[in-house]
Structure formats: C-alpha cells, structure tokens
C-alpha cells in the first residue's frame, strides 16, 4: 500500500460539482447562439455573431426590407440574456452587382457615399440605422476576404482594392447613423494567404485620408481552427502587421475557432483530414481559449453553438448536436472554461516546455492555471503553490478534487494527447484553481504580443521545446539565452515588428534544480466513453527526457516553474536484482552438473 500526500490522481468517474456559475463575461462567445438561447444562457456566453445577408434583407431591390431574415425576437432575447450581438454583412443581391451573385462587387461602390447609385452605402447605412435600435453596434464587413476569387470557397470576388473600398464605404456610412458603431474587418483564415493582412494594411496606410478616419476600421477578426498552438503566432502576426504598416494598434478578436469531431457516434462524419473524437474537441476548446487570451485576443467565439439545416453525414461543428440538442463534451468544457476564467485580468502568463503548457489567469477571486500535456506522453508536474490549498477541475465533468501542496508544490499528472501522426492539440487539460491569491493589479484590456516565428501550413509545434518568450521591453521573441529569434517572413512585407508593450515579464532564473523526467504513453480516458477505432495513441519509441533548465521556462514570474517529477525507480531495482540472482543460481547449477 502506498500513501500519497499532496498527489492528485485523475478519477475514472466523477460527478459534476454543484458550484455557482461565474458572472457573464462579454469576452467569451458562441456563434449564432440565438438558435439555442436556453443552452446559450446555460453556457454563459457574453456575445454572438449573427449573419445579415444583404440578398435576404433586400432580395429584389433597394426598396425591400425583410426584417424576418434576422428576427427582432432573437435580438431582444440576446439583450435580455446579456449577450452582445455582432452582425456580419455579406452576400450581394443579384440586382446589386454585375458580378457573381453573393460574392460580386456591389454596383456603384466607388461613388460618393451620399450618391443614390452607391448601393452598398445605402444598404449599410439603412441596416445600421435600423438595427442600432435593437442593440447591434458591431458590424463585420464580409467574410474571409483573404480567400482569392479563383479559390473554392471564396466569398468575395473583387480585388483587395475593392475590398478596401467596401470597408471604407461601410465605415463612413454606418458611422453617419451610429457614431459609436464598431467596424470589423472580415474574419481572415490566415492559411489561405499568410501575408494578406499585411499587404492589406499597407494599402490602408498608403491612403492619404485613412489616418484622419481611424484607418476605416476598429477591430481585426480571425478564424483559427484545429491547432491551438498556432494561435499565439497568428494573433501576434495581426498585431505585428499593424505595427509594420504604422497603424495604431487595434483590438484583435478570434471570431471563429473549433475542432469539429468526426467520430461522434451520434453524428459520424467521413473526413479527409483531422480525424478527431469528442474529447479532443473538448480539449481543443479549453486550450484555444487559454492560448487566445494569452496572445492578447480581446474576444473569442466558438464556431458554433449548434448547426442548423445540415444533413446526416455533414460536418457538425456545434457544441450542441443538431436535431436533438444534446450536448457534446465540448459544451461542458467551454462552460467550465468560462466559469473558471471569467473576470480574469491581463496580462495572462504562459509557461511552456517540450511536453507541457501552463497558462495562468489572475482573477479578483484568485488564480486559475490551465495545464495540459503537449505530446502523446503523460507527464507529472510539481507546480508551485500560490495558496495553502487548491482544487483540480476536470473541464468536461466539472468535478473538483481538493489538493494540498507538499513542500510548496502541487503534484499534478497530465495525460498525454491522442496523436495519429500529428498531435493537433494537447492532452486533457485540467484547471488548478486557487482562492485568496493576489489576483488584482491587472487590466481588462489586453496588452499586445508581437508574432514570433510565422507558422507554416501543416507544421506542428507540439513536442518541440518552446524556449521563446516575449521580451518585456520590446515584445520580440527571445531564446533562452536572451538572443532575439529572427523571423521568417511569409511575404515581402510580412516581417513582424516588436511591440511597444507586452503581456508578460522576461522569465528570471529559477531556484529549482534541473530535473529529467521519464514519461510513458497513456491510453485514451474512459470518461466519457467515446468509440474511436480510427485514432490511436502515439506509442513512444523511446522515453522522453525533458530538461527544465531555467532558460526553458515560459513567460512566468520568478519562482513558479513547474518541475517534471522523477518517477520512483525502486521497483526496477528489485526486479533487476532478482534477475541477477536467478542468473547466478542457474550458472552455479550448470557448473555443478559439469
């Protein structure tokens, strides 16, 4: 029998704890929450995005005004539940373009905004005037403009200059009727054209009238999927592109993020890439939110709450399943992520080594740290305690397990990721929640982190040592030795500049000695049961050694470095000794017989 003191072991089954829901935080969102308002309220989201299709609101001409496309009841219910609505304006009617239906450039786009022939100006002015009375003051101008017109899935068939004119006209016409409105650039995919935003902002900065008009936009929008570890780089790139163009920094929102499951037994899907199960979707949500806010995102929204009007076999992204409205594990993971992070202040801090990530959120009521393994190997960490006791929380079940420190550290075991060739996201995350810590002193607005190395499509960073930390003075990425890491531009104007402010201090040398850990592969958990015949846990070919020297810390304050635990080797010693004794007895018997 072994007595474990201050050691937490993941439970096989657990019952969600009945704890009070945190206050609603407007930074956490879910796309199209109006389709399931009860579930949205239960989830606790503070904002949603709704599509405003021009070709539905004015289907046959400029005198049409179809308010049944976006029901006023949806907007009233959102206000009653404390959700801010952000509208997405897109889809040109056939009568309003000489180009492709839905994606065509609106006719008269380059006319003055008060000219009746500028159809886009007339529409955006009217839609903003009408819906501002229903609480809508945030408008996204089109969707994914970085997808080229000759590429499948494009939504705008005009040029980059045409898109800039689209944004300018919308900005000026909407501000005429709603001066407090916020204009968002269309959500960008990044991967279709990594240098698109940089080139676009250079075009904006070159406009002699832009500076006097706030550069014709207020917020940058991003769509990021499947690989949470790309989030800091993509968000950082958005800040860096603004600096490079000489544009005062504007907020960056992640309007869409998710990792849709393909092996949901109640909604199976055949996919060509990203074979993921229900738990992996849940793990992604928590990891993406943690890394998104660490990166300086002002708001994050999951795509989406529920899928509507899809056929069996279609990809389903929702936290809630279509038709029966049953909740996926990702619903509960997001609900508990909101619960234990709501009200956090910036800066958000991160510590990352080769096989684990810790993201720290300070809140008025204490501190929440989000921990997960980065590879297919499990790892046990000694995490410095900030209080006399804490609870470990399973994001999916909400089960809270009390834990006390031993020698000033909590011992936490993290299960490895499920990797089939690539670890798209880390393993099952846990929350380490402490009350009574000094969670004050932060701000509600995010500081800014510049991009480090621009990610490459298809690349994975899981499993590699992350010794980059943002410099406190410049924001430039640093190696463990403090040498700036040269960036690799993805286009002629893509090189990110350092920021003037930063989210975290430079890590200082830790007093913790260097420790090497040996980790072992872990099978998928049994909670909740998810048949997954196609995804196997990556089996290690050798033991994983992790050197946690002081320079390998992520961006954390002094003295908070987690240490991978050295496993107990007494059993191995006894087995080796027994084998040696047996060999001696056999040799002795053989010599006696001869």
BADO-761315 format. One record per residue (C-alpha): y negated, z, x negated. Coordinates in Angstrom, 1 decimal. Each point is the difference from the previous one (the first is absolute). Example, Ala and Ser with C-alpha at 12.3 -4.5 7.8 and 13.67 -1.06 7.14 Angstrom:
<atoms>
v | w | u
4.5 | 7.8 | -12.3 $
-3.4 | -0.7 | -1.4 $
</atoms>
This chain:
<atoms>
v | w | u
0.0 | 0.0 | 0.0 $
-3.4 | -0.9 | -1.3 $
-3.2 | 1.8 | 0.9 $
-3.0 | -2.4 | 0.1 $
-3.4 | 1.7 | -0.2 $
-3.1 | -2.1 | 0.9 $
2.2 | -3.1 | 0.3 $
-0.2 | -2.3 | 3.0 $
3.0 | -2.0 | 1.1 $
-0.4 | -2.9 | 2.5 $
1.6 | 1.0 | 3.4 $
2.6 | -2.3 | 1.5 $
-1.4 | 0.5 | 3.4 $
-3.1 | 1.6 | 1.2 $
-2.0 | 0.6 | 3.2 $
-3.7 | -0.9 | 0.0 $
-2.2 | 3.0 | -0.2 $
-2.3 | 0.8 | 2.9 $
-3.4 | 0.1 | -1.7 $
-3.4 | -0.9 | 1.3 $
-1.2 | -3.6 | -0.4 $
-2.8 | -0.4 | -2.5 $
-3.4 | -1.1 | 1.4 $
-0.4 | -3.8 | 0.4 $
-1.2 | -1.6 | -3.1 $
-1.7 | -3.5 | 0.4 $
1.3 | -1.2 | -3.3 $
3.6 | -0.4 | 1.3 $
0.6 | -3.0 | 2.3 $
2.6 | -2.1 | 1.7 $
-0.5 | -3.6 | 1.1 $
-0.1 | -0.6 | 3.7 $
0.6 | 3.6 | 1.1 $
-1.2 | -0.9 | 3.5 $
3.5 | -1.4 | 0.8 $
1.4 | 3.5 | -0.2 $
-2.8 | 2.5 | 0.5 $
2.2 | 3.0 | 0.6 $
1.8 | -0.6 | -3.3 $
-3.3 | -0.7 | -1.8 $
-1.3 | 3.4 | 1.2 $
3.2 | 1.7 | -1.1 $
-0.2 | -1.8 | -3.4 $
-3.6 | 1.2 | -0.5 $
-1.6 | -3.2 | -1.2 $
-3.8 | -0.2 | -0.1 $
-0.6 | -3.8 | 0.1 $
1.6 | -3.2 | 1.1 $
-0.6 | -3.7 | -0.3 $
0.0 | -2.3 | 3.1 $
0.0 | -3.8 | 0.0 $
-2.9 | -1.7 | 1.7 $
1.1 | -3.7 | 0.3 $
-3.0 | -2.3 | 0.6 $
2.2 | -2.6 | 1.6 $
1.2 | 2.6 | 2.6 $
-3.5 | 1.5 | 0.7 $
-1.6 | -3.4 | 0.3 $
3.0 | -2.3 | 0.6 $
-1.8 | -3.1 | 1.6 $
-3.7 | 0.3 | -0.9 $
-2.9 | 2.2 | -1.1 $
-0.6 | 1.3 | 3.6 $
3.5 | 1.5 | 0.2 $
0.3 | 3.8 | -0.4 $
3.5 | 1.3 | 0.4 $
-0.1 | 3.8 | -0.3 $
3.7 | 0.2 | 0.9 $
0.9 | -1.1 | -3.5 $
-1.0 | 3.4 | -1.3 $
0.2 | 2.5 | 2.8 $
-2.8 | 2.4 | 0.3 $
2.6 | 2.6 | 1.0 $
1.4 | -0.3 | -3.5 $
-3.4 | 0.7 | -1.6 $
-0.6 | 2.9 | 2.4 $
3.3 | 1.6 | -0.8 $
-0.6 | -0.4 | -3.7 $
-3.3 | 1.8 | 0.3 $
1.6 | 2.8 | 2.1 $
2.6 | 0.5 | -2.8 $
-2.5 | -0.1 | -2.8 $
1.1 | -3.4 | -1.4 $
-2.6 | -2.3 | -1.5 $
0.6 | -3.7 | 0.9 $
-0.6 | -2.7 | -2.5 $
0.0 | -3.5 | 1.4 $
1.4 | -3.1 | -1.8 $
-1.9 | -3.2 | 0.9 $
2.0 | -3.3 | -0.4 $
1.5 | -3.1 | 1.6 $
-2.5 | -2.8 | 0.7 $
0.4 | -1.5 | 3.5 $
0.8 | -3.7 | 0.2 $
-3.4 | -0.8 | 1.6 $
-1.9 | 1.7 | -2.9 $
1.4 | -1.8 | -3.0 $
0.6 | -3.5 | -1.4 $
2.9 | 1.3 | -2.1 $
3.3 | 1.7 | 0.7 $
0.3 | 2.1 | 3.1 $
-0.3 | 3.7 | -0.8 $
-0.6 | -0.5 | -3.7 $
-2.8 | -2.6 | 0.1 $
-3.5 | 0.5 | -1.2 $
-2.3 | 0.7 | 3.0 $
-2.4 | -2.8 | 0.9 $
-3.6 | 0.6 | -1.0 $
0.9 | 2.7 | -2.5 $
-2.8 | -1.0 | -2.4 $
-2.7 | -0.1 | 2.6 $
-2.5 | 3.0 | 0.3 $
1.6 | 2.9 | 1.8 $
-2.5 | -0.3 | 2.9 $
0.8 | -3.7 | 0.5 $
2.1 | -0.5 | 3.2 $
2.1 | -2.4 | -1.9 $
1.3 | 2.7 | -2.3 $
3.0 | 0.9 | 2.1 $
1.4 | 2.7 | -2.3 $
-3.4 | 1.8 | -0.1 $
-0.2 | -0.1 | 3.8 $
3.5 | 1.4 | 0.4 $
-0.2 | 2.8 | -2.6 $
-3.4 | 1.1 | 1.4 $
1.3 | 0.2 | 3.5 $
3.3 | 1.7 | -0.8 $
-1.7 | 2.6 | -2.1 $
-2.6 | 0.7 | 2.7 $
2.5 | 0.4 | 2.7 $
2.6 | 2.1 | -1.8 $
-2.4 | 2.2 | -1.8 $
-0.5 | 1.6 | 3.4 $
3.7 | 0.8 | -0.1 $
-0.1 | 1.6 | -3.4 $
1.0 | -2.9 | -2.3 $
-2.4 | -0.2 | -3.0 $
2.4 | -1.2 | -2.8 $
0.8 | -3.7 | -0.2 $
2.4 | -1.8 | -2.3 $
-0.9 | -3.7 | -0.6 $
3.1 | -2.0 | 0.3 $
3.4 | 0.8 | -1.5 $
1.5 | -0.7 | -3.5 $
-2.6 | -2.6 | -1.2 $
1.6 | -0.1 | -3.4 $
3.0 | -2.1 | 1.3 $
-0.9 | -3.6 | -0.8 $
-0.2 | -2.5 | 2.8 $
2.9 | -2.0 | -1.3 $
2.3 | 3.1 | -0.1 $
2.3 | 1.1 | 2.8 $
-1.5 | 2.9 | 1.9 $
-3.6 | -0.8 | -0.7 $
-2.5 | 1.2 | 2.7 $
-3.2 | -1.7 | -1.1 $
0.0 | -3.6 | -1.0 $
-3.5 | -0.1 | -1.4 $
-1.1 | 0.3 | -3.6 $
-1.1 | 3.2 | -1.7 $
-3.6 | -1.0 | 0.5 $
0.8 | -0.5 | 3.7 $
1.5 | 3.5 | 0.2 $
-3.1 | 1.5 | -1.7 $
-2.2 | -1.8 | 2.6 $
2.3 | 1.4 | 2.7 $
-0.6 | 3.6 | -1.4 $
-3.8 | -0.5 | -0.4 $
-0.5 | -1.3 | 3.5 $
2.1 | 2.8 | 1.5 $
-1.8 | 2.6 | -2.1 $
-3.5 | -1.1 | 1.1 $
0.8 | -0.7 | 3.7 $
2.0 | 3.3 | 0.5 $
-2.7 | 2.1 | -1.7 $
-2.6 | -1.5 | 2.3 $
1.6 | 1.7 | 3.0 $
1.7 | 2.9 | -1.7 $
-1.8 | 1.1 | -3.2 $
2.5 | 2.7 | -0.7 $
3.0 | -2.3 | 0.1 $
2.2 | -0.4 | -3.1 $
1.2 | -3.4 | -1.1 $
3.3 | -0.2 | -1.8 $
1.3 | -2.9 | -2.1 $
3.3 | -1.4 | 1.4 $
3.0 | 1.9 | -1.3 $
1.3 | -1.7 | -3.2 $
3.6 | -0.3 | -1.0 $
-0.8 | 0.0 | -3.8 $
3.3 | -1.7 | -1.0 $
-0.9 | -3.4 | 1.5 $
-3.0 | -0.3 | -2.4 $
-0.6 | 3.1 | -2.2 $
-3.4 | -1.3 | -1.2 $
-1.3 | -1.0 | 3.5 $
-2.0 | 3.1 | 0.6 $
-1.6 | -0.1 | -3.4 $
-1.0 | -3.7 | 0.5 $
-1.3 | 0.7 | 3.5 $
-2.2 | 2.9 | -1.1 $
-1.4 | -2.1 | -2.9 $
-1.0 | -2.5 | 2.7 $
-1.6 | 2.7 | 2.1 $
-1.9 | 1.4 | -3.0 $
-1.3 | -3.5 | -0.8 $
-1.7 | -0.3 | 3.4 $
-3.7 | 0.8 | -0.5 $
-0.2 | 1.6 | 3.4 $
3.1 | 2.2 | -0.3 $
-1.4 | 3.1 | -1.7 $
-2.8 | 0.3 | 2.6 $
2.7 | -0.1 | 2.7 $
2.4 | 2.5 | -1.4 $
2.1 | -2.9 | -1.2 $
1.0 | -0.7 | 3.6 $
2.9 | 2.4 | 0.2 $
0.6 | 3.7 | 0.1 $
3.8 | 0.5 | -0.7 $
2.8 | -1.8 | -1.9 $
3.3 | -0.1 | 1.8 $
3.5 | -0.3 | -1.6 $
3.6 | -0.6 | 1.2 $
2.6 | 1.4 | -2.3 $
3.8 | 0.1 | 0.7 $
3.4 | 1.1 | -1.3 $
-0.9 | 1.2 | -3.5 $
-2.2 | 3.2 | 0.1 $
-0.4 | 0.1 | -3.8 $
-2.1 | -3.2 | 0.2 $
-2.6 | 1.8 | 2.2 $
-2.1 | 1.6 | -2.8 $
-0.3 | -3.3 | -1.8 $
-0.9 | -2.0 | 3.0 $
-2.6 | 2.5 | 1.3 $
-1.4 | 0.4 | -3.5 $
-0.3 | -3.8 | -0.2 $
-2.1 | 0.0 | 3.1 $
-2.4 | 2.5 | -1.5 $
0.0 | -1.7 | -3.3 $
-0.8 | -3.4 | 1.5 $
-3.1 | 1.5 | 1.6 $
-1.2 | 1.4 | -3.3 $
0.7 | -3.3 | -1.7 $
-2.2 | -1.8 | 2.5 $
-2.7 | 2.6 | -0.3 $
0.3 | 1.0 | 3.6 $
-0.5 | 3.7 | 0.8 $
3.3 | 1.5 | 0.8 $
1.1 | -0.1 | 3.6 $
3.0 | 1.8 | 1.6 $
3.5 | -1.4 | -0.2 $
2.3 | 0.4 | 3.0 $
3.7 | -0.7 | 0.2 $
0.2 | -1.5 | 3.4 $
3.7 | -0.9 | -0.1 $
2.9 | 1.6 | -1.9 $
3.7 | 0.4 | 0.7 $
3.5 | -0.9 | -1.1 $
1.9 | -1.2 | 3.0 $
3.7 | 1.0 | 0.3 $
2.7 | -2.7 | 0.3 $
3.0 | 2.2 | 0.5 $
-1.1 | 2.0 | 3.1 $
3.3 | 0.2 | 2.0 $
-2.0 | -0.3 | 3.2 $
-2.1 | -3.0 | -1.2 $
1.9 | -1.9 | -2.8 $
-1.8 | -2.8 | -1.7 $
1.1 | -2.7 | -2.4 $
-2.5 | -0.3 | -2.9 $
-0.2 | -1.9 | -3.2 $
-1.6 | 2.8 | -2.0 $
-0.8 | 3.7 | 0.2 $
3.3 | 1.3 | 1.5 $
-1.1 | 3.5 | 1.0 $
1.4 | 2.8 | 2.2 $
-1.8 | 2.3 | 2.4 $
-0.4 | 2.8 | -2.5 $
-1.5 | -2.3 | -2.6 $
-2.6 | -1.0 | 2.5 $
-0.8 | 3.7 | 0.5 $
-0.2 | 0.7 | -3.7 $
-2.3 | -3.0 | -0.5 $
-2.5 | 1.3 | 2.6 $
-0.4 | 3.4 | -1.7 $
-0.2 | -1.5 | -3.5 $
-2.4 | -2.8 | 1.0 $
-2.4 | 2.4 | 1.8 $
0.0 | 2.4 | -3.0 $
-0.6 | -2.8 | -2.6 $
-2.5 | -1.7 | 2.3 $
-2.3 | 3.0 | 0.2 $
0.6 | 0.8 | -3.7 $
-1.3 | -3.5 | -0.7 $
-3.3 | 0.6 | 2.0 $
0.8 | -1.7 | 3.3 $
-2.3 | 1.2 | 2.7 $
2.4 | -0.5 | 2.8 $
3.7 | -1.1 | 0.4 $
1.7 | -1.5 | 3.0 $
3.7 | -0.6 | 0.5 $
1.0 | -3.4 | 1.4 $
0.9 | 0.8 | 2.6 $
0.7 | 2.7 | 2.7 $
2.3 | -2.3 | 2.1 $
0.9 | -3.7 | 0.1 $
-0.7 | -1.7 | 3.4 $
1.4 | -3.3 | 1.3 $
2.6 | -0.5 | -2.7 $
3.5 | -1.3 | 0.5 $
3.2 | 1.7 | -1.3 $
0.5 | -0.9 | -3.6 $
-3.7 | -0.4 | -0.7 $
-1.5 | 2.2 | -2.7 $
-1.1 | 3.3 | 1.5 $
-2.6 | 2.0 | -2.0 $
-0.7 | 2.7 | 2.5 $
0.3 | 3.7 | -0.5 $
1.2 | -0.1 | 3.6 $
2.7 | -2.5 | 1.0 $
-0.8 | -2.7 | 2.5 $
1.3 | 0.2 | 3.6 $
1.4 | 3.5 | 0.0 $
-2.9 | 1.7 | -1.9 $
2.4 | 2.1 | -2.1 $
-1.5 | 1.4 | -3.2 $
1.2 | -1.1 | -3.4 $
0.1 | 2.5 | -2.9 $
-3.2 | -1.6 | -1.3 $
-1.8 | 1.3 | 3.1 $
0.8 | 3.6 | -0.9 $
-0.7 | -0.6 | -3.7 $
-3.4 | -1.2 | 0.8 $
-0.6 | 2.7 | 2.6 $
0.8 | 2.7 | -2.6 $
-2.0 | -1.9 | -2.7 $
-3.0 | 0.3 | 2.2 $
0.8 | 3.6 | 0.9 $
0.2 | 1.2 | -3.6 $
-2.8 | -2.2 | -1.5 $
-2.6 | -0.1 | 2.8 $
-3.3 | 1.4 | -1.0 $
0.5 | -0.6 | -3.8 $
-2.9 | -0.4 | -2.3 $
-0.5 | -2.3 | -2.9 $
0.8 | -0.3 | -2.9 $
3.8 | -0.5 | 0.6 $
2.0 | 0.6 | -3.2 $
3.1 | -1.6 | -1.3 $
2.6 | 0.9 | -2.6 $
2.5 | -2.8 | -0.8 $
2.8 | -0.3 | -2.6 $
2.9 | -2.3 | -0.4 $
2.1 | 1.5 | 2.8 $
-2.3 | 1.9 | 2.3 $
-3.4 | -0.1 | 1.7 $
-2.1 | 3.0 | 1.3 $
-3.2 | -0.6 | 2.0 $
-2.1 | 3.1 | 0.7 $
-2.2 | 0.4 | 3.1 $
-2.5 | 2.9 | 0.3 $
-0.8 | 1.1 | 3.5 $
-2.1 | 2.9 | 1.4 $
3.2 | 1.9 | 0.9 $
1.7 | -0.6 | -3.4 $
1.7 | -2.6 | -2.0 $
2.7 | -2.6 | 0.8 $
1.9 | -1.8 | -2.7 $
2.1 | -3.1 | 0.8 $
2.9 | -0.4 | -2.4 $
2.6 | -2.8 | -0.3 $
2.4 | -1.4 | -2.6 $
-1.0 | -3.5 | -1.2 $
3.4 | -1.4 | -1.0 $
3.6 | 0.1 | 1.3 $
0.6 | 3.2 | -1.9 $
-0.5 | 3.5 | 1.3 $
-2.3 | 2.3 | -1.8 $
-0.6 | 3.8 | 0.1 $
-3.6 | 1.1 | -0.8 $
-1.6 | 3.3 | -0.9 $
-3.3 | -0.3 | 1.8 $
-2.8 | 2.5 | -0.9 $
-0.7 | 2.4 | 2.9 $
-3.6 | 0.2 | 1.3 $
0.9 | 2.9 | 2.4 $
2.5 | 2.8 | 0.4 $
2.2 | -2.0 | 2.4 $
0.3 | -3.4 | 1.6 $
2.0 | -2.1 | 2.4 $
1.9 | -3.2 | -0.7 $
-0.2 | -2.4 | 2.9 $
2.2 | -2.9 | 0.8 $
-2.3 | -2.7 | 1.3 $
2.6 | -1.5 | 2.4 $
1.2 | 3.1 | 1.7 $
-3.0 | 2.3 | -0.6 $
2.4 | 2.7 | -1.1 $
-1.8 | 2.7 | -2.1 $
1.9 | 1.8 | -2.7 $
-1.7 | 3.1 | -1.6 $
0.0 | 0.0 | -3.8 $
-1.3 | 2.5 | -2.6 $
-0.8 | -0.7 | -3.6 $
2.0 | 1.2 | -2.9 $
-1.9 | 0.5 | -3.3 $
-3.0 | -1.6 | 1.6 $
1.8 | -3.2 | 1.1 $
1.7 | -1.4 | 3.1 $
3.3 | -1.7 | -0.7 $
0.2 | -3.1 | 2.2 $
2.8 | -2.6 | 0.1 $
-0.9 | -3.6 | 0.9 $
2.6 | -2.4 | 1.2 $
-0.1 | -3.5 | -1.6 $
-1.1 | -3.2 | 1.6 $
2.4 | -2.6 | 1.5 $
-0.2 | -3.0 | -2.2 $
1.7 | -3.3 | 0.4 $
-1.2 | -1.8 | -3.1 $
-3.5 | 1.4 | 0.4 $
-1.4 | 3.3 | 1.2 $
-2.5 | -1.2 | 2.5 $
-1.1 | 3.6 | 0.6 $
1.0 | 3.4 | -1.3 $
2.5 | 2.4 | 1.5 $
-0.4 | 2.5 | 2.8 $
-3.4 | 1.7 | -0.4 $
-0.6 | 3.7 | 0.7 $
-3.1 | 2.0 | 0.6 $
-0.7 | 3.1 | -2.0 $
-2.5 | 1.9 | 2.2 $
-1.9 | 3.1 | -1.2 $
-2.6 | 2.0 | 1.9 $
-2.7 | 2.1 | -1.5 $
-0.7 | -2.3 | -2.9 $
-3.5 | -1.1 | -0.9 $
-0.1 | -3.2 | 2.0 $
-3.8 | -0.1 | 0.2 $
-2.6 | -1.8 | -2.1 $
1.1 | -3.5 | 0.9 $
-1.8 | -2.7 | 2.0 $
0.9 | -1.9 | 3.1 $
-0.9 | -3.4 | -1.5 $
2.4 | -1.5 | -2.6 $
-1.1 | -0.4 | -3.6 $
1.0 | -3.3 | -1.6 $
2.7 | -1.0 | -2.4 $
-0.1 | -3.3 | -1.9 $
3.0 | -2.2 | -0.3 $
2.3 | 0.5 | -2.9 $
2.4 | -2.8 | -0.6 $
0.1 | -2.6 | 2.7 $
3.4 | -0.1 | 1.5 $
2.2 | -3.1 | -0.1 $
1.8 | -1.3 | 3.1 $
3.6 | 1.1 | -0.1 $
-0.5 | 2.5 | -2.7 $
1.1 | 3.6 | 0.4 $
-1.5 | 3.0 | -1.7 $
2.6 | 2.5 | 1.1 $
1.9 | 1.3 | -2.8 $
-2.5 | -0.5 | -2.7 $
-2.1 | 2.6 | -1.7 $
-3.5 | 0.2 | 1.6 $
-2.3 | 1.4 | -2.7 $
-3.1 | -1.6 | 1.4 $
-2.6 | 2.4 | 1.4 $
-3.6 | -0.8 | 1.0 $
-2.6 | 1.1 | -2.4 $
-2.3 | 2.6 | 1.4 $
-3.1 | -1.6 | -1.5 $
0.7 | -3.7 | 0.4 $
2.9 | -0.3 | 2.5 $
1.7 | -2.4 | -2.5 $
3.7 | 0.4 | -0.3 $
1.1 | 2.0 | -3.1 $
3.2 | 0.3 | -1.9 $
1.5 | 3.3 | -1.0 $
-1.9 | -0.2 | -3.3 $
-3.3 | -0.7 | 1.9 $
-0.2 | -3.7 | -0.9 $
-1.3 | -2.2 | 2.8 $
2.7 | -2.4 | 1.3 $
-1.1 | -3.6 | -0.1 $
0.2 | -1.6 | 3.5 $
1.7 | -3.4 | 0.6 $
-2.3 | -2.0 | 2.3 $
1.8 | -2.0 | 2.7 $
-2.9 | -2.4 | 0.2 $
-3.1 | -1.1 | -1.9 $
-2.1 | 2.7 | 1.6 $
2.6 | 2.7 | 0.7 $
-0.4 | 2.4 | -3.0 $
-0.8 | 3.4 | 1.6 $
-2.9 | 2.0 | -1.3 $
0.1 | 3.8 | -0.4 $
-1.5 | 2.0 | 2.9 $
-2.9 | 2.4 | -0.3 $
1.9 | 2.7 | 1.8 $
3.6 | 1.0 | 0.0 $
2.4 | 2.0 | 2.1 $
1.6 | 2.3 | -2.6 $
-0.7 | 1.6 | -3.3 $
1.6 | -1.1 | -3.2 $
3.3 | 1.9 | -0.5 $
-0.1 | 2.7 | -2.6 $
2.9 | 1.0 | -2.3 $
2.5 | 2.1 | 1.8 $
1.3 | 3.3 | -1.2 $
3.5 | -1.0 | 1.3 $
2.4 | -0.9 | -2.8 $
1.6 | -3.5 | 0.0 $
3.2 | 0.0 | 2.0 $
2.6 | -2.6 | 0.4 $
1.9 | -0.3 | 3.3 $
3.2 | -1.7 | 0.9 $
0.1 | -1.3 | 3.5 $
2.8 | -1.3 | 2.1 $
0.2 | -2.5 | 2.8 $
0.0 | 1.3 | 3.5 $
1.6 | -1.5 | 3.1 $
-2.2 | -0.7 | 3.1 $
-0.7 | 3.0 | 2.1 $
1.8 | 0.6 | 3.3 $
-3.2 | 0.9 | 1.8 $
-0.5 | -1.8 | 2.3 $
3.2 | -2.1 | 0.1 $
-0.8 | -3.6 | -0.8 $
2.8 | -2.6 | -0.5 $
-1.0 | -2.0 | -3.0 $
2.8 | -2.1 | -1.3 $
-2.1 | -2.4 | -1.9 $
-2.1 | 2.3 | -2.1 $
1.7 | 2.0 | -2.7 $
-1.5 | 2.6 | -2.3 $
-0.6 | -1.3 | -3.4 $
2.6 | 1.6 | -2.3 $
-1.3 | 0.9 | -3.4 $
1.5 | -1.5 | -3.1 $
-1.1 | 2.9 | -2.1 $
-1.6 | 3.4 | 0.4 $
-3.7 | -0.1 | 0.5 $
-2.1 | 1.8 | -2.6 $
-3.6 | 0.9 | 0.9 $
-2.4 | 1.2 | -2.7 $
-2.7 | 2.1 | 1.7 $
-2.3 | 0.3 | -2.9 $
-3.6 | 1.0 | 0.6 $
-1.2 | -3.6 | -0.2 $
2.4 | -1.1 | 2.8 $
-1.8 | 2.0 | 2.6 $
-1.6 | -1.8 | 2.9 $
-3.5 | 0.9 | 1.1 $
0.2 | 3.7 | 0.7 $
-1.8 | 3.2 | -0.9 $
1.0 | 2.0 | -3.1 $
3.2 | 2.0 | 0.3 $
1.5 | -1.7 | 3.0 $
2.5 | -2.3 | -1.7 $
3.4 | 0.0 | 1.8 $
2.9 | 0.2 | -2.4 $
3.4 | -1.6 | 0.5 $
2.6 | 2.6 | -0.1 $
2.8 | 0.0 | -2.6 $
3.3 | 0.2 | 1.8 $
2.4 | 2.8 | -0.6 $
2.7 | -1.1 | -2.5 $
2.3 | 3.0 | 0.0 $
2.7 | -1.7 | 2.0 $
0.1 | -2.9 | -2.4 $
0.4 | 2.4 | -2.9 $
3.0 | 1.7 | 1.7 $
1.6 | -3.4 | 0.8 $
-0.4 | -1.2 | -3.6 $
1.4 | 3.2 | -1.4 $
3.0 | -0.2 | 2.3 $
0.7 | -3.6 | -0.9 $
-0.1 | 0.9 | -3.7 $
2.4 | 2.9 | 0.4 $
2.5 | -2.2 | 1.9 $
-0.2 | -2.6 | -2.8 $
0.8 | 2.6 | -2.6 $
3.1 | 1.3 | 2.0 $
1.3 | -3.5 | 0.4 $
-0.4 | -0.7 | -3.8 $
1.7 | 3.3 | -0.9 $
3.0 | -0.8 | 2.3 $
0.3 | -3.5 | -1.5 $
0.1 | 1.3 | -3.6 $
2.6 | 2.7 | 1.0 $
2.3 | -2.7 | 1.4 $
-0.2 | -2.1 | -3.1 $
</atoms>
